[in-house]
Amino acid sequence: MRLHDFNFRPASMRSSTLTLFTALTATFGLGACDLFDPTGVDNPTVTEETFLGTPNAAASWTRGVERQLASTINQVVIGTEVVSDNVFNNRTLFSKVFDIPQIDNSDFDVLNIQEEVHALRQMAAHGIDVVVPGDDDATDEIRARLHFYRAFGHLLSAELFVGLPGEPQGPVVEPATHYSLAVQDFEQARSISADAALDNAALLGIARAEYGAGNRAAAVAAAQQIKSAAPDMIRWVEYDNVDGPGNSMQFAVYDSGQDEFQPLPRLDFLFPKYYSEQAGDQSSIALLKGEEAYLILAEAALATGDVGGARTELLELLDVVASRPTAQIDDRGQSRGRQGGTWIYPNTSNVMVAASPTADARSGLVLTREGGLVTVPTVSGTSVTADMLADASTVDDMLYLVYLMRQEIFVLEGRRMTDLGIRLPTALDEALTNPNVDQGSPALTAQIPSFIPLNYGLDGFDYDDGDTLAVIMHDMNAVLVANKTSTAVLPFH
Amino acid sequence: MSVHLRRFLSWCGVVAALSWGTALAAQQPGVIQGRVTSQFGGGPVADVQVGIASLGLTTLSAADGSYRLAGVPAGEHIVETQRIGYGRTTQTVTVTAGQVLTLDFTLTDQAMELDPLVVTGQGSEISRRRLSTNIEVISNEMIDASPATRLDQLLQTALPSVQVRLTSGQPGASSVTRGRGPVSVSRSTTPVIYVDGVRVDNLNGLAELSLNTSGNRRQGTQTSSIADIPLENIERIEYVPGGAATTLYGSDAANGVIQIFTKKGSPGTTQLSIESELGWEAPVEKAFFFPQTADLLYRNGLTQQYRITGSGGNDRTTWSFGGSVHDREGYRIDNNASRSYQARTGLTAQLRDNLRYSGSFAFGYNHYERSRDGNAGGYTPLWLLEGGRIFALGFNNKLNEASSQEIEDLRDYLTQAEALQNYRVNVARFQMSHQFAWDARDDLTFNATVGLDHRSNNERGIETNEFLIFTGVQPDGTDDRGSIEQYDRRFLGLTMEAGGQHRWEKGPLSLVTSGGTQLFRDDDAQSERVALNVRDGSETVRGAGTTQADDYFIQLVNYGVYVQQNWGFYDKYFLDLGIRADGNSAFGDEVGLQYYPKVGFSYDLGAEQFFQDAVPANVISNVRLRGNYGVAGNFPPPFVNDRTVGFASYLGQQTAGFGQPGNPDLKPEKTHTLEVGGELTALSGRVTLQFNWYDAKTKDALFQVPLSPSTGEGTQLRNVGEITNSGTEFRFVADVIRNDRFTARLTGSYNTLNNEVTDAGGSPVFGISGFSSSTVETVVQEGWPVGALRGTASTLNADGTIAETQLLQYLGKPLPDKFGSLGFEVTLGDNLRFNADADWQTGAQLHSFNRQFRYLYGIDDPELPDALLTANPGPIRGNWLNLTNFFVEDTDYLRFRNIAVNYILPQGTLASWSDGIELGLAMQNPFGWWSSSFDPESDHSGAASQGAASVGGFNYGSDPSPRSFLATIRVRF
């Protein structure tokens, strides 16, 4: 039937036929709606509402917090190690100003570290406040882990920053408050956890927080408990060789093959610490380890003038360190700056290193990597020997060794910047978006103690390619001891 | 109204309109006939509209140029021709009863036409004279004459008020299009593109999952969806710049609209043509700091292209096809080759007396080879050479001081390293369009369009152990660090549109009413496969030591209804009113339909008797004034409105965490544009001038607002900003000499642009591209232009030491204050034509990381103060990042894009079997002048994420565009 025939029919017929046609068209049209509806969209990701209604949401969320912890530690370790005297960024990847150290509240890397720390705390808090209450499957173990990670968020806030908000868009609170909040959460984790490993980690977390806060008695009590219960404990942060995050510091000191981060020459023997035997292997980073208890106890002893007691703790610590594993690593990819690095570093074992222009040169601190496999510690290592401890007769001598051991044992774990008394500022973005933070707040200025050498002095050394002596410009452990009464460093002094 | 009800009504509206559109309805004294030919070359011109306006009689010329107007009553008549690309012509004839009158037309091409029939932004075809907005039209002849092989390259000089920057010389890489300034800081500035009424993929930057061989800003090697739109068989292109002109495109058009119309053939004898083009590409030596760079890393790469086209038809059906193959050897040694195969067919069919179908089908396949550039790190040869980093590999980085042996050693190294790279991209694309036009009555037409664009993109990168060892990343003997990356992106775009136009005229009043509904949807599915621990020689992920996978999906639907009325009084005064209402799946739950109104006027002053009395026609013959106000939008990215939980795998287990914060109030950003302008023709048509002034404010601009870090969440997309763009556009065409044997024509444009983020809505400064706050980045900051360069600035003491250093300083802006184009065309006789075109800009700046790295690595830069170099002798200059202001330069330029000469052999010269033979020689990018010490177009200017804004700003290791030399022969049968 040709439609234009309608024109030649009576009006009534045209009307009824038109009605029929319209009805048919509509019928077919509506059918087509179902078959070809192009208007639907389907977001393949999960909304929060949907998530909270699924089984074991809290368990999944808690694993997410652990993944966030790995990311946070990555950012903290990369950023703070460059600030410190441990490593120098010998290329142009990663921060190019932290080595100076130049630390501005507008710096992208400052913001990144802060975001990562807050993300850890807030994800744990969201788990405690929202996810767990909505999940009947949530166990005490899950709650304990979440408290542990929120505690760690506060601990990092306290150790790394001049001040940070303790809650979303809250006012800036000082490190002492964050330490206190960390202890509360660690205690909470201990009170509900039946997991001995988590209990020990939380206990060591308390020791570390009390140490940072300068609460000697509480720190010693917790450290003594750890020494008794699990002196060689380690709480690891694991990295994922398939889906990430990967260990960024491992990339910088090993996988890159481009001499990214170079160690202070007297720390060469401890590197790379993180490495890959097979393609994609990712080394774990120690979040908390038993060595810390000995170091706290030794420093506490020295605060009372007990050199012998400190020596005892450190001798025991040497045993713990000696028990830690080492690895034989193919590190031929490292040329110590000879692939276009800003500075050339010593790279053969015949080079002796002096910790300062007035210090005696020591051998054995630099390894020859081109020849074959090198043996390096993967958890803890130190150049301090029992003889050195025996020779240390004064508080300051021993304190020097405590801080040298802290530096060596914790190298590449993100601890040294705090030991040096350097603290990051609250990021400018926080002040711009948080009504409770004023742009004039002192927290927006980094804390760099006056005894910290600037203009790359922390990383500086004298060495020319081929020399057999490398002389470091500043022995920062000696500087710390000399400034031990500064409120920025050595919490027990 | 619920979302589903809105969807239902919208969808069923489309279906009903389609059903209606497919429904059918019913529907001699003298004859004028003749042939229409082109003055240049004398060839036939098809599809010319020939008619007598007073009688409403029109017809189209056939493929051989012939036409026939029947039913012409006796008497005197004005016969008029009209075709895009050619000047309108009229002849007055007297027809007697029963006479068959022969009347031939010879058309001359016209660079700026004032009154073509246009479609874009109007719903249906309408005379431009009636419009209050400006529409640019690129004719078939301009397209044929251009040696461009990709759409954005073609637009580079064809649109006088738009800047198109091909910021990388790598084949198929993305570009930056700047019309009336960046109206968004969160969305791409690329216009929306339609092919035969079907919206196509216009992603002109990185995909979420895609190959990255140029570091954290991927511009240099990011594959563009614009680069592989088949250019075959294009009839014309229309461009509207946004504002009121694009109001009828609603939430999708604040950047303007490009509409491509393809050939469908003409009744008449079959016309065929074959074309062969040979040539080569060569580096532009001036683009490099070291003259040796061009010699070491580049070469003369051969190019070849072969094309065949055909068309024909009869009274009921017409057809047209075009196909080509294009092969480039690549101008970088051992890399950057490309090959494409393209074909398009168009056809029309008169289904009933008043129902016409037209369809087009296109397929394109492109293969590109990629190489490392930008700040990819490791082996990145332009950075190694131009940034001075090559010393790290044991070579003398002062290439201009290197011995010939050092240069040869370096050449050997680069040659081998280039050969060891293995990155490639394959793109297959299919487009189709079906259009129905139903003339329900003489004054009422309906049309319907349905079509799709399917683009399938596969990218693959292989890094072998051999490459890693050779470039020093891994030690000798490594056998387990090889890797393979594979990325797939499948885009499916669907467009459905139905509308109608009613024309009414009574006395001095004429009214054109258009209305319709449009729906489009995008489906974008991406996947990634990565293999680690791959044995050299393997090119598959299967069997690798470790494999990883990822995917990404987005979908989007937009549905809208529009209506507009164009009022005409005495054919001189026109009023334009219109509105569109849009719904979009990317809007927040709290956001309903969005409305886009427009209003405008057009005044044909030249038609006024008093004007004609006062001004002789040979002084000024045509004056038109117009003004308008309109709103156009940019919808937010899909799914950003939803608050989600993010999932990731960690240590083999599923984990949950914060996803995106969502935003129930998310809506499109809307650009409100006020525009006035006009045009005139003077000196007996020898000079045509066009002028526009515009002021565009983007309100509710989408800002990626950083949330307080203390929330533990990242950023949230919010409608908080305001961006202002204002400027003037002036354009001229002047026939300096015009006689029967010789014409010389000058064309040019002068555009100004003032751009500013006028309100950041309390958002902190955030970067849209670049590197970091302690180095240099392009940022969004209230009071600054979009994408202003920000970094550290220092002043120097007389001895070259640093006197003062200040962070976060304004260093410049990549957007020009003024820009435009220039063209020159000479026609000698009927057969020889020479033309050249260029573009220029002033007032923009770029930062050169190449230079800053050279400073770092101890290479003395003649642009830097001597005292600074003396005080910092190197070889490593540690204070380099405090001196960023010294590496930002003005990038004024004047750059010739094409120089071409074409010769059409007189018919019968060589062979009687040919209807015409055309010879051409062309140079692309032949030469240019620029104020900076580097090529200002070599711009590492990628976006931060898929669909995000990109303004450029950084000269950093990107391959500059090559210079091309092409010879063409085209034979018509």
Interface residues (C-beta under 8 A of the other chain):
Chain A: R2 L3 H4 D5 F6 N7 F8 F21 T25 A26 F28 G29 L30 A32 C33 D37 P38 T39 G40 V41 D42 N43 P44 T45 V46 T47 E48 F51 A57 S60 W61 R63 G64 V65 E66 R67 Q68 A70 T92 L93 S95 K96 V97 Q102 D104 S106 D107 F108 D109 L111 Q114 E115 H118 A119 L120 R121 Q122 M123 H126 L164 P165 E167 P168 Q169 G170 E238 D240 N241 V242 D243 S256 G257 Q258 Q278 A279 G280 D330 R332 G333 Q339 G340 G341 T342 W343 A427 L428 D429 E430 L432 T433 N434 Y456
Chain B: R7 F8 S10 W11 C12 V15 A16 S19 A23 L24 A25 A26 Q27 R352 G377 G378 R389 F391 A392 L393 L468 G472 V473 Q474 P475 D476 D480 R481 S483 L494 M496 L519 R521 L532 N533 G545 T546 Q548 F553 Q555 L556 V557 Y559 S585 P638 F639 D642 R643 T644 V645 G646 F647 A648 S649 Y650 L651 G652 Q653 Q654 T655 A656 G657 F658 G659 V705 P706 L707 S708 P709 S710 T711 G712 E713 G714 P764 S772 S773 S774 T775 L807 L808 F853 L856 Y857 I876 G878 L881
